[in-house]
Amino acid sequence: MEILSDVFKSRISNTTNIAELEEELKVIMRIYYENEKYREEMRLKSNFINNRIEQLKS
């Protein structure tokens, strides 16, 4: 199982711009669909970003 890096988690956690997070999510989803090798990692990253977006919206 893949583990998210502390650098990634810190960068996303410190981002307060929802539009920026949504752009990051688009890139991650493109990688998810185009490259099966990185699917697990991209799934974890997309979940982390989606959770952060929900946190900022509430």
PDB file with SEQRES, HELIX, SHEET and CRYST1 records, atoms N, CA, C and O in Angstrom:
SEQRES   1 A   58  MET GLU ILE LEU SER ASP VAL PHE LYS SER ARG ILE SER          
SEQRES   2 A   58  ASN THR THR ASN ILE ALA GLU LEU GLU GLU GLU LEU LYS          
SEQRES   3 A   58  VAL ILE MET ARG ILE TYR TYR GLU ASN GLU LYS TYR ARG          
SEQRES   4 A   58  GLU GLU MET ARG LEU LYS SER ASN PHE ILE ASN ASN ARG          
SEQRES   5 A   58  ILE GLU GLN LEU LYS SER                                      
HELIX    1 AA1 ASP A    6  ASN A   14  1                                   9    
HELIX    2 AA2 ILE A   18  GLU A   34  1                                  17    
HELIX    3 AA3 GLU A   36  TYR A   38  5                                   3    
HELIX    4 AA4 ARG A   39  LYS A   57  1                                  19    
CRYST1    1.000    1.000    1.000  90.00  90.00  90.00 P 1           1          
ATOM      1  N   MET A   1       0.838  -1.194   0.000  1.00  0.00           N  
ATOM      2  CA  MET A   1       0.000   0.000   0.000  1.00  0.00           C  
ATOM      3  C   MET A   1       0.877   1.250   0.000  1.00  0.00           C  
ATOM      4  O   MET A   1       1.883   1.325   0.705  1.00  0.00           O  
ATOM      5  N   GLU A   2       0.479   2.199  -0.787  1.00  0.00           N  
ATOM      6  CA  GLU A   2       1.204   3.460  -0.889  1.00  0.00           C  
ATOM      7  C   GLU A   2       0.942   4.319   0.349  1.00  0.00           C  
ATOM      8  O   GLU A   2      -0.120   4.251   0.968  1.00  0.00           O  
ATOM      9  N   ILE A   3       1.932   5.114   0.682  1.00  0.00           N  
ATOM     10  CA  ILE A   3       1.806   6.064   1.789  1.00  0.00           C  
ATOM     11  C   ILE A   3       2.113   7.448   1.239  1.00  0.00           C  
ATOM     12  O   ILE A   3       3.082   7.625   0.500  1.00  0.00           O  
ATOM     13  N   LEU A   4       1.298   8.421   1.596  1.00  0.00           N  
ATOM     14  CA  LEU A   4       1.520   9.782   1.118  1.00  0.00           C  
ATOM     15  C   LEU A   4       2.717  10.401   1.827  1.00  0.00           C  
ATOM     16  O   LEU A   4       2.921  10.198   3.024  1.00  0.00           O  
ATOM     17  N   SER A   5       3.497  11.153   1.077  1.00  0.00           N  
ATOM     18  CA  SER A   5       4.678  11.797   1.657  1.00  0.00           C  
ATOM     19  C   SER A   5       4.252  12.950   2.569  1.00  0.00           C  
ATOM     20  O   SER A   5       3.198  13.559   2.387  1.00  0.00           O  
ATOM     21  N   ASP A   6       5.091  13.220   3.534  1.00  0.00           N  
ATOM     22  CA  ASP A   6       4.830  14.338   4.442  1.00  0.00           C  
ATOM     23  C   ASP A   6       4.844  15.669   3.700  1.00  0.00           C  
ATOM     24  O   ASP A   6       4.109  16.592   4.052  1.00  0.00           O  
ATOM     25  N   VAL A   7       5.681  15.763   2.673  1.00  0.00           N  
ATOM     26  CA  VAL A   7       5.755  16.991   1.883  1.00  0.00           C  
ATOM     27  C   VAL A   7       4.419  17.246   1.185  1.00  0.00           C  
ATOM     28  O   VAL A   7       3.904  18.364   1.217  1.00  0.00           O  
ATOM     29  N   PHE A   8       3.859  16.215   0.557  1.00  0.00           N  
ATOM     30  CA  PHE A   8       2.568  16.353  -0.116  1.00  0.00           C  
ATOM     31  C   PHE A   8       1.488  16.732   0.890  1.00  0.00           C  
ATOM     32  O   PHE A   8       0.730  17.675   0.662  1.00  0.00           O  
ATOM     33  N   LYS A   9       1.411  16.007   1.998  1.00  0.00           N  
ATOM     34  CA  LYS A   9       0.378  16.276   3.004  1.00  0.00           C  
ATOM     35  C   LYS A   9       0.505  17.689   3.562  1.00  0.00           C  
ATOM     36  O   LYS A   9      -0.498  18.372   3.766  1.00  0.00           O  
ATOM     37  N   SER A  10       1.731  18.123   3.807  1.00  0.00           N  
ATOM     38  CA  SER A  10       1.950  19.462   4.338  1.00  0.00           C  
ATOM     39  C   SER A  10       1.539  20.528   3.329  1.00  0.00           C  
ATOM     40  O   SER A  10       0.886  21.509   3.686  1.00  0.00           O  
ATOM     41  N   ARG A  11       1.924  20.334   2.066  1.00  0.00           N  
ATOM     42  CA  ARG A  11       1.591  21.312   1.023  1.00  0.00           C  
ATOM     43  C   ARG A  11       0.083  21.442   0.856  1.00  0.00           C  
ATOM     44  O   ARG A  11      -0.438  22.554   0.766  1.00  0.00           O  
ATOM     45  N   ILE A  12      -0.616  20.320   0.814  1.00  0.00           N  
ATOM     46  CA  ILE A  12      -2.074  20.354   0.647  1.00  0.00           C  
ATOM     47  C   ILE A  12      -2.743  20.923   1.898  1.00  0.00           C  
ATOM     48  O   ILE A  12      -3.681  21.714   1.798  1.00  0.00           O  
ATOM     49  N   SER A  13      -2.268  20.529   3.056  1.00  0.00           N  
ATOM     50  CA  SER A  13      -2.863  21.004   4.306  1.00  0.00           C  
ATOM     51  C   SER A  13      -2.680  22.504   4.500  1.00  0.00           C  
ATOM     52  O   SER A  13      -3.504  23.150   5.147  1.00  0.00           O  
ATOM     53  N   ASN A  14      -1.610  23.059   3.947  1.00  0.00           N  
ATOM     54  CA  ASN A  14      -1.344  24.492   4.097  1.00  0.00           C  
ATOM     55  C   ASN A  14      -1.974  25.337   2.996  1.00  0.00           C  
ATOM     56  O   ASN A  14      -1.922  26.566   3.055  1.00  0.00           O  
ATOM     57  N   THR A  15      -2.561  24.702   2.005  1.00  0.00           N  
ATOM     58  CA  THR A  15      -3.215  25.426   0.914  1.00  0.00           C  
ATOM     59  C   THR A  15      -4.645  25.770   1.319  1.00  0.00           C  
ATOM     60  O   THR A  15      -5.410  24.905   1.744  1.00  0.00           O  
ATOM     61  N   THR A  16      -4.990  27.043   1.180  1.00  0.00           N  
ATOM     62  CA  THR A  16      -6.343  27.478   1.535  1.00  0.00           C  
ATOM     63  C   THR A  16      -7.148  27.893   0.305  1.00  0.00           C  
ATOM     64  O   THR A  16      -8.323  28.240   0.429  1.00  0.00           O  
ATOM     65  N   ASN A  17      -6.541  27.863  -0.866  1.00  0.00           N  
ATOM     66  CA  ASN A  17      -7.199  28.251  -2.097  1.00  0.00           C  
ATOM     67  C   ASN A  17      -7.872  27.017  -2.719  1.00  0.00           C  
ATOM     68  O   ASN A  17      -7.195  26.115  -3.213  1.00  0.00           O  
ATOM     69  N   ILE A  18      -9.195  26.991  -2.688  1.00  0.00           N  
ATOM     70  CA  ILE A  18      -9.951  25.835  -3.196  1.00  0.00           C  
ATOM     71  C   ILE A  18      -9.723  25.646  -4.688  1.00  0.00           C  
ATOM     72  O   ILE A  18      -9.615  24.510  -5.151  1.00  0.00           O  
ATOM     73  N   ALA A  19      -9.646  26.730  -5.452  1.00  0.00           N  
ATOM     74  CA  ALA A  19      -9.423  26.617  -6.901  1.00  0.00           C  
ATOM     75  C   ALA A  19      -8.076  25.945  -7.191  1.00  0.00           C  
ATOM     76  O   ALA A  19      -7.971  25.135  -8.111  1.00  0.00           O  
ATOM     77  N   GLU A  20      -7.073  26.275  -6.422  1.00  0.00           N  
ATOM     78  CA  GLU A  20      -5.750  25.663  -6.578  1.00  0.00           C  
ATOM     79  C   GLU A  20      -5.810  24.169  -6.270  1.00  0.00           C  
ATOM     80  O   GLU A  20      -5.199  23.361  -6.970  1.00  0.00           O  
ATOM     81  N   LEU A  21      -6.535  23.813  -5.237  1.00  0.00           N  
ATOM     82  CA  LEU A  21      -6.697  22.403  -4.881  1.00  0.00           C  
ATOM     83  C   LEU A  21      -7.462  21.648  -5.966  1.00  0.00           C  
ATOM     84  O   LEU A  21      -7.137  20.501  -6.273  1.00  0.00           O  
ATOM     85  N   GLU A  22      -8.466  22.282  -6.539  1.00  0.00           N  
ATOM     86  CA  GLU A  22      -9.236  21.643  -7.609  1.00  0.00           C  
ATOM     87  C   GLU A  22      -8.385  21.426  -8.854  1.00  0.00           C  
ATOM     88  O   GLU A  22      -8.547  20.419  -9.543  1.00  0.00           O  
ATOM     89  N   GLU A  23      -7.478  22.357  -9.152  1.00  0.00           N  
ATOM     90  CA  GLU A  23      -6.560  22.189 -10.282  1.00  0.00           C  
ATOM     91  C   GLU A  23      -5.605  21.019 -10.016  1.00  0.00           C  
ATOM     92  O   GLU A  23      -5.341  20.211 -10.907  1.00  0.00           O  
ATOM     93  N   GLU A  24      -5.101  20.937  -8.808  1.00  0.00           N  
ATOM     94  CA  GLU A  24      -4.229  19.824  -8.418  1.00  0.00           C  
ATOM     95  C   GLU A  24      -4.982  18.503  -8.571  1.00  0.00           C  
ATOM     96  O   GLU A  24      -4.418  17.513  -9.038  1.00  0.00           O  
ATOM     97  N   LEU A  25      -6.236  18.492  -8.183  1.00  0.00           N  
ATOM     98  CA  LEU A  25      -7.061  17.295  -8.283  1.00  0.00           C  
ATOM     99  C   LEU A  25      -7.252  16.872  -9.740  1.00  0.00           C  
ATOM    100  O   LEU A  25      -7.244  15.678 -10.042  1.00  0.00           O  
ATOM    101  N   LYS A  26      -7.424  17.839 -10.644  1.00  0.00           N  
ATOM    102  CA  LYS A  26      -7.569  17.518 -12.065  1.00  0.00           C  
ATOM    103  C   LYS A  26      -6.329  16.808 -12.596  1.00  0.00           C  
ATOM    104  O   LYS A  26      -6.438  15.837 -13.345  1.00  0.00           O  
ATOM    105  N   VAL A  27      -5.158  17.290 -12.213  1.00  0.00           N  
ATOM    106  CA  VAL A  27      -3.900  16.679 -12.653  1.00  0.00           C  
ATOM    107  C   VAL A  27      -3.787  15.260 -12.107  1.00  0.00           C  
ATOM    108  O   VAL A  27      -3.409  14.338 -12.830  1.00  0.00           O  
ATOM    109  N   ILE A  28      -4.109  15.094 -10.854  1.00  0.00           N  
ATOM    110  CA  ILE A  28      -4.021  13.781 -10.222  1.00  0.00           C  
ATOM    111  C   ILE A  28      -4.987  12.800 -10.876  1.00  0.00           C  
ATOM    112  O   ILE A  28      -4.639  11.639 -11.095  1.00  0.00           O  
ATOM    113  N   MET A  29      -6.181  13.252 -11.184  1.00  0.00           N  
ATOM    114  CA  MET A  29      -7.154  12.363 -11.813  1.00  0.00           C  
ATOM    115  C   MET A  29      -6.728  11.984 -13.228  1.00  0.00           C  
ATOM    116  O   MET A  29      -6.973  10.861 -13.669  1.00  0.00           O  
ATOM    117  N   ARG A  30      -6.086  12.922 -13.949  1.00  0.00           N  
ATOM    118  CA  ARG A  30      -5.582  12.598 -15.274  1.00  0.00           C  
ATOM    119  C   ARG A  30      -4.516  11.498 -15.178  1.00  0.00           C  
ATOM    120  O   ARG A  30      -4.525  10.550 -15.963  1.00  0.00           O  
ATOM    121  N   ILE A  31      -3.609  11.628 -14.223  1.00  0.00           N  
ATOM    122  CA  ILE A  31      -2.584  10.601 -14.017  1.00  0.00           C  
ATOM    123  C   ILE A  31      -3.240   9.284 -13.623  1.00  0.00           C  
ATOM    124  O   ILE A  31      -2.832   8.221 -14.090  1.00  0.00           O  
ATOM    125  N   TYR A  32      -4.249   9.352 -12.773  1.00  0.00           N  
ATOM    126  CA  TYR A  32      -4.961   8.144 -12.337  1.00  0.00           C  
ATOM    127  C   TYR A  32      -5.503   7.367 -13.537  1.00  0.00           C  
ATOM    128  O   TYR A  32      -5.340   6.149 -13.621  1.00  0.00           O  
ATOM    129  N   TYR A  33      -6.142   8.072 -14.455  1.00  0.00           N  
ATOM    130  CA  TYR A  33      -6.763   7.400 -15.600  1.00  0.00           C  
ATOM    131  C   TYR A  33      -5.767   6.994 -16.682  1.00  0.00           C  
ATOM    132  O   TYR A  33      -5.998   6.025 -17.405  1.00  0.00           O  
ATOM    133  N   GLU A  34      -4.665   7.727 -16.794  1.00  0.00           N  
ATOM    134  CA  GLU A  34      -3.711   7.451 -17.869  1.00  0.00           C  
ATOM    135  C   GLU A  34      -2.643   6.431 -17.502  1.00  0.00           C  
ATOM    136  O   GLU A  34      -2.068   5.804 -18.392  1.00  0.00           O  
ATOM    137  N   ASN A  35      -2.365   6.251 -16.222  1.00  0.00           N  
ATOM    138  CA  ASN A  35      -1.245   5.404 -15.844  1.00  0.00           C  
ATOM    139  C   ASN A  35      -1.627   4.463 -14.706  1.00  0.00           C  
ATOM    140  O   ASN A  35      -1.677   4.863 -13.542  1.00  0.00           O  
ATOM    141  N   GLU A  36      -1.889   3.240 -15.051  1.00  0.00           N  
ATOM    142  CA  GLU A  36      -2.334   2.244 -14.074  1.00  0.00           C  
ATOM    143  C   GLU A  36      -1.311   2.029 -12.957  1.00  0.00           C  
ATOM    144  O   GLU A  36      -1.672   1.691 -11.830  1.00  0.00           O  
ATOM    145  N   LYS A  37      -0.051   2.224 -13.278  1.00  0.00           N  
ATOM    146  CA  LYS A  37       1.032   2.010 -12.306  1.00  0.00           C  
ATOM    147  C   LYS A  37       0.869   2.884 -11.052  1.00  0.00           C  
ATOM    148  O   LYS A  37       1.242   2.474  -9.953  1.00  0.00           O  
ATOM    149  N   TYR A  38       0.311   4.082 -11.226  1.00  0.00           N  
ATOM    150  CA  TYR A  38       0.215   5.036 -10.111  1.00  0.00           C  
ATOM    151  C   TYR A  38      -1.192   5.176  -9.547  1.00  0.00           C  
ATOM    152  O   TYR A  38      -1.461   6.110  -8.791  1.00  0.00           O  
ATOM    153  N   ARG A  39      -2.080   4.280  -9.894  1.00  0.00           N  
ATOM    154  CA  ARG A  39      -3.494   4.422  -9.485  1.00  0.00           C  
ATOM    155  C   ARG A  39      -3.684   4.478  -7.975  1.00  0.00           C  
ATOM    156  O   ARG A  39      -4.417   5.335  -7.479  1.00  0.00           O  
ATOM    157  N   GLU A  40      -3.049   3.598  -7.251  1.00  0.00           N  
ATOM    158  CA  GLU A  40      -3.237   3.563  -5.799  1.00  0.00           C  
ATOM    159  C   GLU A  40      -2.780   4.877  -5.160  1.00  0.00           C  
ATOM    160  O   GLU A  40      -3.477   5.449  -4.322  1.00  0.00           O  
ATOM    161  N   GLU A  41      -1.609   5.340  -5.566  1.00  0.00           N  
ATOM    162  CA  GLU A  41      -1.083   6.598  -5.025  1.00  0.00           C  
ATOM    163  C   GLU A  41      -1.996   7.771  -5.384  1.00  0.00           C  
ATOM    164  O   GLU A  41      -2.270   8.622  -4.538  1.00  0.00           O  
ATOM    165  N   MET A  42      -2.464   7.822  -6.620  1.00  0.00           N  
ATOM    166  CA  MET A  42      -3.323   8.920  -7.056  1.00  0.00           C  
ATOM    167  C   MET A  42      -4.682   8.869  -6.365  1.00  0.00           C  
ATOM    168  O   MET A  42      -5.280   9.909  -6.089  1.00  0.00           O  
ATOM    169  N   ARG A  43      -5.169   7.665  -6.088  1.00  0.00           N  
ATOM    170  CA  ARG A  43      -6.428   7.530  -5.351  1.00  0.00           C  
ATOM    171  C   ARG A  43      -6.275   8.112  -3.944  1.00  0.00           C  
ATOM    172  O   ARG A  43      -7.150   8.834  -3.467  1.00  0.00           O  
ATOM    173  N   LEU A  44      -5.170   7.798  -3.290  1.00  0.00           N  
ATOM    174  CA  LEU A  44      -4.922   8.331  -1.949  1.00  0.00           C  
ATOM    175  C   LEU A  44      -4.797   9.851  -1.976  1.00  0.00           C  
ATOM    176  O   LEU A  44      -5.336  10.547  -1.115  1.00  0.00           O  
ATOM    177  N   LYS A  45      -4.080  10.353  -2.976  1.00  0.00           N  
ATOM    178  CA  LYS A  45      -3.907  11.803  -3.089  1.00  0.00           C  
ATOM    179  C   LYS A  45      -5.235  12.498  -3.370  1.00  0.00           C  
ATOM    180  O   LYS A  45      -5.520  13.551  -2.800  1.00  0.00           O  
ATOM    181  N   SER A  46      -6.043  11.915  -4.243  1.00  0.00           N  
ATOM    182  CA  SER A  46      -7.333  12.547  -4.550  1.00  0.00           C  
ATOM    183  C   SER A  46      -8.246  12.556  -3.329  1.00  0.00           C  
ATOM    184  O   SER A  46      -8.956  13.532  -3.088  1.00  0.00           O  
ATOM    185  N   ASN A  47      -8.227  11.482  -2.566  1.00  0.00           N  
ATOM    186  CA  ASN A  47      -9.024  11.451  -1.336  1.00  0.00           C  
ATOM    187  C   ASN A  47      -8.547  12.510  -0.350  1.00  0.00           C  
ATOM    188  O   ASN A  47      -9.359  13.180   0.287  1.00  0.00           O  
ATOM    189  N   PHE A  48      -7.242  12.659  -0.225  1.00  0.00           N  
ATOM    190  CA  PHE A  48      -6.673  13.651   0.696  1.00  0.00           C  
ATOM    191  C   PHE A  48      -7.072  15.063   0.275  1.00  0.00           C  
ATOM    192  O   PHE A  48      -7.462  15.877   1.113  1.00  0.00           O  
ATOM    193  N   ILE A  49      -6.975  15.353  -1.018  1.00  0.00           N  
ATOM    194  CA  ILE A  49      -7.338  16.681  -1.526  1.00  0.00           C  
ATOM    195  C   ILE A  49      -8.835  16.922  -1.376  1.00  0.00           C  
ATOM    196  O   ILE A  49      -9.243  18.012  -0.974  1.00  0.00           O  
ATOM    197  N   ASN A  50      -9.650  15.939  -1.688  1.00  0.00           N  
ATOM    198  CA  ASN A  50     -11.102  16.095  -1.531  1.00  0.00           C  
ATOM    199  C   ASN A  50     -11.468  16.358  -0.076  1.00  0.00           C  
ATOM    200  O   ASN A  50     -12.341  17.179   0.205  1.00  0.00           O  
ATOM    201  N   ASN A  51     -10.819  15.681   0.835  1.00  0.00           N  
ATOM    202  CA  ASN A  51     -11.071  15.920   2.263  1.00  0.00           C  
ATOM    203  C   ASN A  51     -10.685  17.345   2.649  1.00  0.00           C  
ATOM    204  O   ASN A  51     -11.387  17.992   3.424  1.00  0.00           O  
ATOM    205  N   ARG A  52      -9.572  17.831   2.111  1.00  0.00           N  
ATOM    206  CA  ARG A  52      -9.136  19.198   2.404  1.00  0.00           C  
ATOM    207  C   ARG A  52     -10.126  20.216   1.833  1.00  0.00           C  
ATOM    208  O   ARG A  52     -10.446  21.204   2.493  1.00  0.00           O  
ATOM    209  N   ILE A  53     -10.606  19.984   0.624  1.00  0.00           N  
ATOM    210  CA  ILE A  53     -11.592  20.885   0.022  1.00  0.00           C  
ATOM    211  C   ILE A  53     -12.855  20.928   0.875  1.00  0.00           C  
ATOM    212  O   ILE A  53     -13.387  22.006   1.141  1.00  0.00           O  
ATOM    213  N   GLU A  54     -13.332  19.780   1.298  1.00  0.00           N  
ATOM    214  CA  GLU A  54     -14.524  19.742   2.157  1.00  0.00           C  
ATOM    215  C   GLU A  54     -14.282  20.467   3.469  1.00  0.00           C  
ATOM    216  O   GLU A  54     -15.171  21.152   3.976  1.00  0.00           O  
ATOM    217  N   GLN A  55     -13.092  20.320   4.019  1.00  0.00           N  
ATOM    218  CA  GLN A  55     -12.734  20.989   5.261  1.00  0.00           C  
ATOM    219  C   GLN A  55     -12.772  22.516   5.079  1.00  0.00           C  
ATOM    220  O   GLN A  55     -13.246  23.241   5.954  1.00  0.00           O  
ATOM    221  N   LEU A  56     -12.275  22.983   3.951  1.00  0.00           N  
ATOM    222  CA  LEU A  56     -12.271  24.440   3.703  1.00  0.00           C  
ATOM    223  C   LEU A  56     -13.673  24.981   3.437  1.00  0.00           C  
ATOM    224  O   LEU A  56     -13.976  26.120   3.790  1.00  0.00           O  
ATOM    225  N   LYS A  57     -14.520  24.175   2.820  1.00  0.00           N  
ATOM    226  CA  LYS A  57     -15.883  24.622   2.523  1.00  0.00           C  
ATOM    227  C   LYS A  57     -16.760  24.699   3.765  1.00  0.00           C  
ATOM    228  O   LYS A  57     -17.735  25.449   3.789  1.00  0.00           O  
ATOM    229  N   SER A  58     -16.429  23.944   4.778  1.00  0.00           N  
ATOM    230  CA  SER A  58     -17.270  23.947   5.992  1.00  0.00           C  
ATOM    231  C   SER A  58     -16.827  24.965   7.008  1.00  0.00           C  
ATOM    232  O   SER A  58     -17.435  25.081   8.072  1.00  0.00           O  
TER     233      SER A  58                                                      
END                                                                             
